[in-house]
Amino acid sequence: MTAFRAFTLLGHVVVMPPMIDGTNGGAFVNEETQKKLDELQLKKIQMSDIVYIVNPKGITNPRTRAEIEFAKSLGKEIRYLESSQ
């Protein structure tokens, strides 16, 4: 079961990053569109109470690490699917 489905079934509102940035099978977009998508993701983080990082095998990419630092700077609670240790 995906994290999205599991949290939704628990009654949580789930806001996911866009899957159109070339990662996880998404389609690649131009630089201008990617910048807009990145800004949108930061707005989603601002709206969130908790940021849940789905990081199989404890791995995160540079963009996700930047988003985690942004969330921390806002005092957001951050939880991880798997420890990075």
C-alpha positions as CSV (number, residue, x, y, z in Angstrom):
1,M,0.0,0.0,0.0
2,T,1.4,3.4,-0.9
3,A,1.9,6.0,1.8
4,F,-0.6,8.2,-0.1
5,R,-3.3,5.6,0.1
6,A,-2.5,4.6,3.7
7,F,-2.6,8.2,5.0
8,T,-5.8,9.0,3.0
9,L,-7.5,5.9,4.4
10,L,-6.6,7.2,7.9
11,G,-8.4,10.4,7.1
12,H,-5.4,12.7,6.4
13,V,-5.3,15.2,3.6
14,V,-2.3,14.2,1.6
15,V,-0.4,16.8,-0.5
16,M,2.1,15.2,-2.8
17,P,4.9,16.6,-4.9
18,P,4.2,16.8,-8.6
19,M,5.3,13.7,-10.5
20,I,6.1,15.5,-13.7
21,D,9.7,16.5,-13.0
22,G,11.5,13.6,-14.5
23,T,11.8,11.6,-11.3
24,N,9.9,8.5,-10.4
25,G,8.8,8.0,-14.1
26,G,7.5,11.5,-14.5
27,A,7.8,13.4,-17.7
28,F,10.7,15.9,-18.0
29,V,9.8,19.6,-18.2
30,N,11.7,22.7,-19.2
31,E,13.6,24.8,-16.6
32,E,11.0,27.5,-16.3
33,T,8.2,25.0,-15.6
34,Q,10.4,23.1,-13.2
35,K,11.0,26.4,-11.2
36,K,7.3,26.9,-11.0
37,L,6.8,23.3,-9.8
38,D,9.5,23.8,-7.1
39,E,7.8,27.0,-5.9
40,L,4.5,25.1,-5.8
41,Q,6.0,22.4,-3.7
42,L,7.3,24.9,-1.2
43,K,3.8,26.4,-0.9
44,K,2.5,22.9,-0.2
45,I,5.0,22.5,2.6
46,Q,4.0,25.8,4.1
47,M,0.3,24.6,4.2
48,S,1.3,21.3,5.8
49,D,1.2,20.4,9.5
50,I,3.5,17.5,9.1
51,V,5.9,16.7,6.3
52,Y,6.2,12.9,5.7
53,I,9.2,11.9,3.6
54,V,8.8,8.7,1.6
55,N,12.4,7.6,1.3
56,P,12.8,3.9,0.5
57,K,16.1,2.6,1.9
58,G,16.6,5.9,3.7
59,I,17.6,7.6,0.4
60,T,16.6,11.2,-0.5
61,N,17.6,13.3,-3.5
62,P,19.1,16.8,-3.3
63,R,15.7,18.5,-4.1
64,T,14.0,16.5,-1.3
65,R,16.8,17.4,1.1
66,A,16.4,21.1,0.3
67,E,12.6,20.8,0.9
68,I,13.3,19.1,4.3
69,E,15.6,22.0,5.3
70,F,12.8,24.5,4.2
71,A,10.3,22.6,6.3
72,K,12.6,22.6,9.3
73,S,13.1,26.4,8.9
74,L,9.3,26.7,9.2
75,G,9.3,24.6,12.3
76,K,7.3,21.8,10.6
77,E,7.3,18.3,12.1
78,I,9.1,16.0,9.8
79,R,8.7,12.2,9.7
80,Y,10.4,9.6,7.6
81,L,9.3,6.3,6.1
82,E,12.7,5.0,6.8
83,S,15.6,6.2,8.8
84,S,18.6,7.5,6.8
85,Q,21.0,5.8,9.3
